[in-house]
Amino acid sequence: MVRIYDYTGKYADSKEQGVKAYKTLKEKIIHQYKVVVSFENVQYASKEFLNESFGRIYQHFDPTYLKKHLIVTNIQKDDKETLNSIIKEKKKVS
């Protein structure tokens, strides 16, 4: 499990945090069957953070593969909407 709070604290709001999360997610997705990403205790995730972390993941991996291997839990409703929007954008591009 990847706990975003461990990388960001309560606020996942910078590009630098997103890069750290991306590197961890990429490595785990390459080497594990399924990766659970928890946003527990994260009160806010900015579009910049989500784009830098998950947006890059969706550029690097096939969306069908990610649907089976990446699970996001405990994310705030507004942040989930932003994440879904980013994923939809990246799917169009790939």
Backbone as ProteinMPNN parsed JSONL, in Angstrom:
{"seq_chain_A": "MVRIYDYTGKYADSKEQGVKAYKTLKEKIIHQYKVVVSFENVQYASKEFLNESFGRIYQHFDPTYLKKHLIVTNIQKDDKETLNSIIKEKKKVS", "coords_chain_A": {"N_chain_A": [[0.844, -1.188, 0.0], [0.471, 2.199, -0.79], [0.754, 5.071, 0.969], [-0.372, 8.157, 0.618], [-0.305, 10.265, 2.405], [2.076, 9.847, 3.791], [3.92, 10.926, 2.083], [3.134, 13.517, 1.752], [1.81, 14.707, 3.924], [-1.021, 16.412, 5.358], [-1.755, 17.922, 3.164], [-1.618, 17.499, -0.157], [-0.112, 19.126, -2.335], [1.847, 20.035, -4.111], [4.091, 20.126, -6.936], [6.518, 18.839, -6.553], [5.949, 16.981, -4.523], [4.197, 15.408, -5.976], [5.916, 14.327, -7.907], [7.553, 12.679, -6.316], [5.63, 10.844, -5.388], [4.813, 9.777, -7.845], [7.169, 8.444, -8.726], [7.375, 6.422, -6.798], [4.91, 5.074, -7.147], [5.15, 4.23, -9.824], [7.338, 2.455, -9.68], [6.303, 0.485, -7.95], [4.045, -0.423, -9.372], [5.237, -1.566, -11.561], [6.475, -3.754, -10.35], [4.602, -5.158, -8.796], [1.516, -6.971, -8.418], [-1.02, -5.745, -7.768], [-1.627, -2.39, -6.766], [-2.458, -0.531, -4.02], [-3.525, 2.656, -3.329], [-3.677, 4.889, -0.825], [-5.445, 7.678, 0.332], [-5.906, 8.355, 2.89], [-6.302, 10.512, 5.637], [-5.417, 12.665, 4.148], [-6.293, 15.828, 3.442], [-6.576, 17.465, 1.263], [-5.909, 17.385, -2.189], [-4.129, 18.777, -4.698], [-4.703, 19.83, -8.13], [-2.33, 20.062, -9.491], [-0.615, 18.324, -8.028], [-1.985, 15.843, -8.405], [-1.942, 15.619, -11.192], [0.794, 15.503, -11.708], [1.514, 13.163, -10.405], [-0.489, 10.937, -10.767], [-1.357, 11.567, -13.372], [0.998, 11.333, -14.859], [1.464, 8.626, -14.435], [-0.613, 7.517, -15.891], [0.241, 8.229, -18.392], [2.421, 6.655, -18.705], [1.672, 3.97, -18.392], [-0.604, 1.536, -19.777], [-4.051, 2.29, -19.809], [-5.938, 0.205, -19.449], [-4.454, -1.79, -18.208], [-3.829, -0.421, -15.829], [-6.355, -0.14, -14.722], [-6.819, -2.634, -13.695], [-4.709, -2.932, -11.92], [-4.279, -0.779, -10.203], [-5.527, 0.764, -7.401], [-7.389, 3.231, -5.865], [-7.999, 4.619, -2.743], [-9.959, 6.116, -0.093], [-10.071, 8.826, -0.888], [-10.837, 12.289, -1.012], [-14.022, 13.593, -2.031], [-14.104, 15.823, -3.892], [-11.451, 15.812, -4.737], [-11.344, 13.335, -5.937], [-13.001, 13.726, -8.134], [-11.438, 15.568, -9.549], [-9.193, 13.962, -10.039], [-10.363, 11.947, -11.649], [-11.024, 13.499, -13.872], [-8.47, 14.224, -14.801], [-7.462, 11.684, -15.443], [-9.231, 10.986, -17.486], [-8.511, 12.903, -19.41], [-5.852, 12.09, -19.952], [-6.256, 9.572, -21.013], [-7.44, 10.214, -23.443], [-5.341, 11.362, -24.812], [-3.501, 9.273, -25.049]], "CA_chain_A": [[0.0, 0.0, 0.0], [1.141, 3.496, -0.816], [0.002, 6.06, 1.741], [-0.008, 9.486, 0.124], [-0.015, 11.093, 3.582], [3.489, 9.673, 4.126], [4.702, 11.758, 1.164], [2.641, 14.888, 1.652], [1.092, 15.232, 5.071], [-2.447, 16.658, 5.112], [-1.999, 18.64, 1.92], [-0.859, 17.066, -1.331], [-0.372, 20.32, -3.133], [2.976, 20.555, -4.877], [4.646, 19.325, -8.023], [7.587, 18.019, -5.983], [5.289, 15.847, -3.859], [3.667, 14.575, -7.047], [7.035, 13.6, -8.518], [7.918, 11.606, -5.375], [4.565, 9.832, -5.425], [4.891, 9.132, -9.165], [8.293, 7.507, -8.757], [7.014, 5.27, -5.967], [3.83, 4.341, -7.811], [5.689, 3.586, -11.029], [8.163, 1.314, -9.259], [5.447, -0.564, -7.389], [3.192, -0.98, -10.423], [6.098, -2.432, -12.375], [6.896, -4.952, -9.613], [3.542, -5.811, -8.022], [0.279, -7.276, -9.142], [-1.964, -4.648, -7.53], [-1.14, -1.351, -5.865], [-3.517, 0.232, -3.361], [-3.061, 3.99, -2.968], [-4.593, 5.439, 0.174], [-5.417, 9.108, 0.635], [-6.363, 8.512, 4.267], [-5.772, 11.675, 6.361], [-5.077, 13.759, 3.229], [-7.479, 16.68, 3.38], [-6.657, 18.152, -0.027], [-4.927, 17.041, -3.217], [-4.263, 19.768, -5.775], [-4.648, 19.346, -9.509], [-0.903, 19.959, -9.82], [-0.12, 17.076, -7.441], [-2.618, 14.698, -9.054], [-1.463, 15.534, -12.567], [2.201, 15.11, -11.677], [1.629, 11.773, -9.951], [-1.36, 10.009, -11.499], [-1.342, 11.896, -14.792], [2.202, 10.722, -15.441], [1.274, 7.164, -14.412], [-1.478, 7.177, -17.019], [1.014, 8.397, -19.618], [3.444, 5.608, -18.731], [1.062, 2.64, -18.435], [-1.864, 1.371, -20.484], [-5.184, 2.459, -18.89], [-6.562, -1.091, -19.16], [-3.572, -2.413, -17.21], [-3.987, 0.304, -14.565], [-7.683, -0.418, -14.166], [-6.7, -3.899, -12.976], [-3.563, -2.968, -11.023], [-4.171, 0.419, -9.371], [-6.751, 1.029, -6.647], [-7.285, 4.451, -5.061], [-8.966, 4.589, -1.644], [-10.038, 7.193, 0.904], [-9.811, 10.137, -1.48], [-11.94, 13.238, -0.845], [-14.918, 13.623, -3.202], [-13.646, 16.821, -4.862], [-10.169, 15.351, -5.277], [-11.64, 12.208, -6.828], [-13.505, 14.31, -9.376], [-10.274, 16.118, -10.241], [-8.407, 12.816, -10.504], [-11.078, 11.331, -12.778], [-10.882, 14.416, -14.999], [-7.092, 14.075, -15.279], [-7.36, 10.359, -16.066], [-9.974, 11.055, -18.747], [-7.657, 13.672, -20.324], [-4.684, 11.292, -20.328], [-6.733, 8.48, -21.868], [-7.676, 10.779, -24.77], [-4.038, 11.629, -25.414], [-2.773, 8.032, -25.358]], "C_chain_A": [[0.883, 1.242, 0.0], [0.238, 4.481, -0.092], [0.478, 7.455, 1.333], [0.362, 10.412, 1.277], [1.462, 11.016, 3.958], [4.401, 10.545, 3.26], [4.354, 13.232, 1.276], [2.151, 15.505, 2.957], [-0.356, 15.48, 4.674], [-2.743, 17.24, 3.739], [-1.05, 18.169, 0.814], [-1.016, 18.158, -2.373], [0.829, 20.858, -3.907], [3.437, 19.571, -5.944], [5.707, 18.361, -7.471], [7.023, 16.795, -5.269], [4.754, 14.872, -4.905], [4.743, 13.739, -7.716], [7.458, 12.435, -7.616], [6.887, 10.475, -5.413], [4.611, 9.064, -6.749], [5.996, 8.078, -9.2], [7.984, 6.246, -7.956], [5.946, 4.426, -6.648], [4.346, 3.569, -9.021], [6.468, 2.327, -10.653], [7.3, 0.163, -8.743], [4.557, -1.215, -8.451], [4.006, -1.93, -11.299], [6.346, -3.768, -11.675], [5.807, -5.682, -8.836], [2.319, -6.056, -8.888], [-0.747, -6.151, -9.007], [-1.352, -3.657, -6.542], [-2.349, -0.593, -5.327], [-2.901, 1.561, -2.918], [-4.102, 4.595, -2.04], [-4.362, 6.934, 0.37], [-5.922, 9.374, 2.058], [-5.587, 9.636, 4.949], [-5.284, 12.807, 5.462], [-6.348, 14.578, 3.037], [-7.67, 17.327, 2.012], [-5.545, 17.657, -0.942], [-5.141, 17.983, -4.395], [-4.201, 19.104, -7.14], [-3.186, 19.159, -9.921], [-0.31, 18.653, -9.283], [-0.673, 15.862, -8.188], [-2.142, 14.516, -10.493], [-0.023, 15.021, -12.607], [2.376, 13.653, -11.258], [0.805, 10.837, -10.829], [-1.407, 10.308, -12.998], [-0.152, 11.258, -15.489], [2.096, 9.2, -15.456], [0.431, 6.745, -15.616], [-0.812, 7.451, -18.367], [1.978, 7.226, -19.804], [2.859, 4.202, -18.926], [-0.246, 2.665, -19.22], [-3.029, 1.484, -19.494], [-5.882, 1.144, -18.525], [-5.764, -1.842, -18.098], [-3.775, -1.758, -15.842], [-5.336, 0.027, -13.912], [-7.663, -1.691, -13.318], [-5.661, -3.866, -11.863], [-3.415, -1.766, -10.087], [-5.514, 0.714, -8.723], [-6.507, 2.254, -5.761], [-8.383, 4.423, -4.003], [-8.894, 5.864, -0.807], [-9.733, 8.587, 0.354], [-11.053, 11.019, -1.308], [-12.742, 13.33, -2.146], [-14.434, 14.602, -4.277], [-12.346, 16.393, -5.529], [-10.372, 14.186, -6.239], [-12.159, 12.712, -8.168], [-12.365, 14.889, -10.207], [-9.424, 15.001, -10.826], [-9.067, 12.158, -11.713], [-10.977, 12.188, -14.036], [-9.489, 14.298, -15.626], [-6.925, 12.749, -16.012], [-8.052, 10.364, -17.429], [-9.156, 11.803, -19.806], [-6.51, 12.807, -20.85], [-5.084, 10.129, -21.236], [-6.959, 8.975, -23.295], [-6.372, 10.953, -25.527], [-3.341, 10.35, -25.836], [-3.446, 7.183, -26.386]], "O_chain_A": [[1.896, 1.315, 0.696], [-0.905, 4.699, -0.493], [1.588, 7.871, 1.666], [1.25, 11.253, 1.136], [2.041, 12.01, 4.397], [5.521, 10.864, 3.658], [5.163, 14.097, 0.941], [2.088, 16.73, 3.066], [-0.868, 14.835, 3.758], [-3.843, 17.076, 3.21], [0.155, 18.416, 0.857], [-1.935, 18.124, -3.191], [0.827, 22.019, -4.317], [3.204, 18.365, -5.861], [5.773, 17.203, -7.883], [7.561, 15.695, -5.399], [4.85, 13.656, -4.737], [4.513, 12.578, -8.055], [7.693, 11.329, -8.103], [7.243, 9.298, -5.463], [4.464, 7.842, -6.767], [5.777, 6.954, -9.652], [8.295, 5.136, -8.387], [6.065, 3.203, -6.716], [4.015, 2.398, -9.213], [6.273, 1.266, -11.245], [7.547, -0.998, -9.068], [4.344, -2.427, -8.424], [3.511, -2.974, -11.724], [6.418, -4.805, -12.334], [6.075, -6.74, -8.266], [2.125, -5.435, -9.933], [-1.278, -5.663, -10.005], [-0.652, -4.043, -5.606], [-3.162, -0.077, -6.094], [-1.886, 1.585, -2.221], [-5.258, 4.788, -2.418], [-3.231, 7.388, 0.548], [-6.317, 10.494, 2.382], [-4.362, 9.702, 4.849], [-4.783, 13.813, 5.965], [-7.352, 14.076, 2.532], [-8.785, 17.694, 1.642], [-4.392, 17.526, -0.529], [-6.206, 17.985, -5.014], [-3.719, 17.982, -7.29], [-2.852, 18.202, -10.621], [0.412, 17.957, -9.997], [0.079, 14.961, -8.56], [-1.962, 13.39, -10.955], [0.324, 14.197, -13.452], [3.302, 12.985, -11.719], [1.369, 10.026, -11.563], [-1.489, 9.383, -13.807], [-0.284, 10.709, -16.582], [2.582, 8.554, -16.384], [0.724, 5.747, -16.275], [-1.273, 6.941, -19.388], [2.308, 6.857, -20.931], [3.485, 3.348, -19.554], [-0.907, 3.699, -19.309], [-3.001, 0.841, -18.445], [-6.364, 0.995, -17.403], [-6.337, -2.454, -17.197], [-3.881, -2.444, -14.825], [-5.438, -0.033, -12.687], [-8.402, -1.805, -12.34], [-5.718, -4.688, -10.949], [-2.506, -1.747, -9.257], [-6.519, 0.892, -9.412], [-5.537, 2.3, -5.003], [-9.555, 4.226, -4.323], [-7.896, 6.585, -0.821], [-9.193, 9.431, 1.069], [-12.181, 10.545, -1.443], [-12.19, 13.161, -3.233], [-14.363, 14.239, -5.451], [-12.159, 16.585, -6.73], [-9.66, 14.063, -7.235], [-11.796, 12.181, -9.217], [-12.33, 14.72, -11.426], [-8.985, 15.083, -11.973], [-8.392, 11.848, -12.694], [-10.857, 11.659, -15.141], [-9.357, 14.275, -16.85], [-6.316, 12.699, -17.081], [-7.531, 9.82, -18.402], [-9.111, 11.387, -20.963], [-6.233, 12.795, -22.05], [-4.326, 9.748, -22.128], [-6.7, 8.246, -24.252], [-6.305, 10.719, -26.734], [-2.662, 10.325, -26.862], [-2.939, 6.116, -26.734]]}, "name": "protein", "num_of_chains": 1, "seq": "MVRIYDYTGKYADSKEQGVKAYKTLKEKIIHQYKVVVSFENVQYASKEFLNESFGRIYQHFDPTYLKKHLIVTNIQKDDKETLNSIIKEKKKVS"}
